[in-house]
């Protein structure tokens, strides 16, 4: 009987620990924004795009899986509307883009 009680206590402790880990991880936020910017450089191998925003600041962002396939279409000097997602840590990734034709 003591073994059964000990086994149940261990199972309860394990399940509480696992649920705490899952709760701490949480879900990533899905903050999404559209940003019009000029492409400064593109590195298809690293899946990164460097842009110049409206303030004139350069930012380097990583393209997500779906957008990474098509970043070779971008060239320095192109204007593009980028769909960016921001996670809880403030890191932005590009989830999509559309080249603006002047």
Secondary structure as GFF3:
##gff-version 3
##sequence-region A 1 102
A	DSSP	alpha_helix	2	25	.	.	.	ID=ss1
A	DSSP	beta_strand	31	43	.	.	.	ID=ss2
A	DSSP	beta_strand	48	52	.	.	.	ID=ss3
A	DSSP	beta_strand	58	63	.	.	.	ID=ss4
A	DSSP	alpha_helix	65	68	.	.	.	ID=ss5
A	DSSP	three_ten_helix	71	73	.	.	.	ID=ss6
A	DSSP	beta_strand	79	86	.	.	.	ID=ss7
A	DSSP	beta_strand	92	100	.	.	.	ID=ss8
###
